[in-house]
């Protein structure tokens, strides 16, 4: 982001001379015309920002092996029209990627993104004074995209770690890095949003900024105006590959938690309690008698898992975990995964219009756990007339109950086009939730009777099962009925 130079009128300058007042120092965080001055920040922190060059030996193409002409198999392949590549000398490492990083310890610990050093055969760290060091990768964590490097050096300039919790939307922030290979480039902007969730990643509450971030900035620091690192620039949203005003940084507290574990044991362990959750909508909050949308709605509990042993039930809303309020469902995984496996924590759940305190022992998350296969969908029966909610329901057969792995429930055979909500043919209704009360779905006639009493325009929450997944969906009664 290009910053306009502060302006000062001649009249203002003359007034300062008459009054013999000193000018404000150029290194102040706030410029004389109300615009920030980044010169002091750059001079103090620039030396701690490093460039990272990654090299990889050229990978041999898959398929035919490299053979010498003296090898008897060379003639074999040649006769069948397949001339194998000749074995030559070992190829020299070739540059593969460049990125940024920063020194967090004067003894040579350097922080960057995991994707910057992924698959590297050799990592070179270059200081702003042109000194170069071969770096050792002490550990990486792909879930948070953090890598910890070590170079053999002492008394290095290092950054100061800040508190991203104190960041405010609209606050000025600065990035220093190596975009497109241009070392020690500074760009500035503001915090656009906090706690951003990105697709396929719910463990990092990203800081969104409009700081100009481009390829090569990855792994570099994001500074606040005090010169403290509050984040690590990691991602950009772009249709062209370049800057488009949307950049995302990993909060530095998340990164430092990863660093401490990498230093201690070379890997990162995360906690889990064995629940499946979904967001709490306004309609869900009304159905469960919660008052206002907050917390994480439990739609599945792992059999014999930590949560099940602690007494957590499907339909509970977790509103507090380990002493921290759970404002949204996205916050719960971040709280739980940050807890060391084996520790006991308290959970506050909302159940049947009252809060209940539970104690759960956190287990370790297995990163490579295989996903459970989904079962087939129940086969639809002969369709009946849609009910007041626009659903065509039928009783489950014994075979369908076994296939869906439920003791009771009602099959959804068809859904009217006017229905608004996450329900589809093949779903199984497990229960109905209204006003904090849960009614088990035992038959199609019973569910139709309950739904027939829902007032026009009112909503009702259904507990559904779809394959292996259980969840809650809120529907509104059709106005036309």
Secondary structure, DSSP 8 states (H G I E B T S, - for coil): ---------HHHHHHHHHHT-----TT-SB-TTS-B--HHHHHHHGGGEEEEEEEE-----SSS--B-TTSHHHHHHHHTT----B--S----EEEEEEEEEEEETTTEEEE-HHHHTT-SEEEEE-TTS-EEEEEEEEEETTTTEEEEE-S-SS----EE--GGG--TT-EEEEEE-GGG-TTEEEEEEEEEEEEEETTEEEEEEEEE-S---TT-TT-EEE-TTSEEEEEEEEE--SSSS--S-EEEEEHHHHHHHHHHHHHHSS---EE--EEEEE--HHHHHHTT-SS--SEEEEEE-TTSHHHHHT--TT-EEEEETTEE--SHHHHHHHHHTS-TT-EEEEEEEETTEEEEEEEE-EE--TT-------------S-----TTSEEEEE--HHHHHHHT-SS-EEEEEE-TT--SS--TT-EEEEEEETTEEEE---HHHHHHHHHTS-TT-EEEEEEEETTEEEEEEEE--TT-
